[in-house]
Amino acid sequence: MGKSITKLDDIDVYKDALNLAKSTFLLLEDKRLLKEYWLKDQVKRASLSVAVNIAEGYGRNTKRDFAQFLSISLGSVNELITFLDFISLEYKIDTFELKEKYVVISKRIHSFRSYLLRSK
């Protein structure tokens, strides 16, 4: 949190959220999910929502507004974790590593949100 943020790409958690979305999209290429269009669509939307809400919050006028969008991003992470659990249970696809990465990014987003709310 020490370096200054002058553009969206300065936010590491944003870049990591994009990379996680890419990894999530790759997971959805598993042949066991071939006809599960509804599920793949929902998971893709949720995975992109993590980064999109960070970006939208960055574009807001206040730290409080930014923090609110980080909260929405956290909700998307929780939604994704649930989808990954379902995919693991229902389709027997190993989602453990990806799920753990989302748990880590959740903690990072939460810390960033707390930092914004503390700094006036």
N, C-alpha and C positions, 0 to 999 in steps of 0.2 A: 504494500500500500504506500510505500515511500516515494515511488516515482510519480511525477505529475502526469495527468491524463490530458492530452491535448487533442486526441482523435480516438475514434472507436477502437482502432487496432491497438491502442495502448493498453486496453483492458484484457489482460491475459485470460481471465475466466470466460470472456466472450469468445476468444479464439479457440479455447479448449472446448467450449460448448459446440462450436461449429464442427470441430474434429470429431466430437462424440456423435453428432448427428450423422456424419459421414459413416462412422463405424456402425451406427444403428441401421442405416440404409443398407449396408453390406449384410448385416445379420438377416434382414428381411428378404434377401435373395435366396435363402434356404428353400430347397424344393418342397419341404413339408408345408411351407406357407404359400405355395404357388397360387392357390385359389382363394386364399383368405384376404380378398381385396379390402374388405371393411377394416380388418385388423391392421393391415399394412398401412392403410391410409391414416388411421388414427395414430399409429405409432410414429409415422413420418411427421405428422402435424405436431405432435407433442414434442418430438425431438428438436424440430426447428423452432418451436415456440420458446424453448429455453434461451437460445441465442437471440431470437427476434425481440423478446421482451427486455433483454439486457440492452440491445441496441435502441429500442424505443425509449427506455428509461434514460439512457445517455443523452438523448435528444431533448429531454425535458428541461424546464427552467430551474428547478430547485432540487436539492439533494433529497428532500422528502419525497418528491415525485419520482425521482430515480429509484429510491428505496421501495416505493410501492410497486414499480415494475419488476424489481428484483424479487419481491414477494410473489408476484404472478409467475415469474420464472421458476421459483421454488415449487410452486404448485404443479407446473409442468414436469419438473423432475420427479415429483412424487407420483404423478400419473404414469410416467414412463417406467418407473420402478415396478408399479403394479402390472403394467403390460408385460414387462420382462418376466415377472413371476408367473403370469398366466401362460406366456409362451413356453416357459420352462416346464410347467406342469402339464399343459395340454398337448404340446407338440414335441416334448422331450428334446428340446434344443437347449444346449448349454448357454445360458445367459449370465452366468456368475460373474465373469470378468467385466463385462459391460455394465452390469448392475453395480458392481463395486466402484467403477469409475463415476457412475452417476451419484453414488453416495458421497464420494469425495467432492465432486463438483457442487453438490448440494451444500456441503459444509463451507466451501469456499464462497459460494454466493451468499450464504447466511452471514459469514464473517464480513464480506464486503458491504452488505446491507447494514450491519451493525456499525461498521466504520462510518458509513455515510450519515447515519442518524446521530452519531456522537459528535461528528465534526460539523460545526456551524459555520 
